[in-house]
């Protein structure tokens, strides 16, 4: 009986030792996986930082292009307004010239009439 108890006790002790060894192996495996995940996480964070910087850079370029486009659009509008104003001034000057030419013709006609009357 005593030998059977010792045998069972040794068997349980052996099982406990085996379970402890397996548990330690699982802990070591979990620690290794955790370390890998930490490295992977750090790598991903670095990639995110790089992508954020690239996105910010592209957004700055886009904002700059939009600003240039806006300036260009504003410059076009200003040029078109200036052109319209110049066109209006030109038409006004042409009308003045036409009116002056009409007066010159009247004066010439009057001068010719006066000359013939003399």
Secondary structure by P-SEA (a helix, b strand, c coil): caaaaaaaaaaaaaaaaaaaaaaaaaaaaaaaaaaaaaaaaaaaaaaaaaaaaaaaaaaaaaaaaaaaaaaaaaaaaaaaaaaaaaaaaaaaaaaaaaaaaaaaaaaaaaaaaaaaac
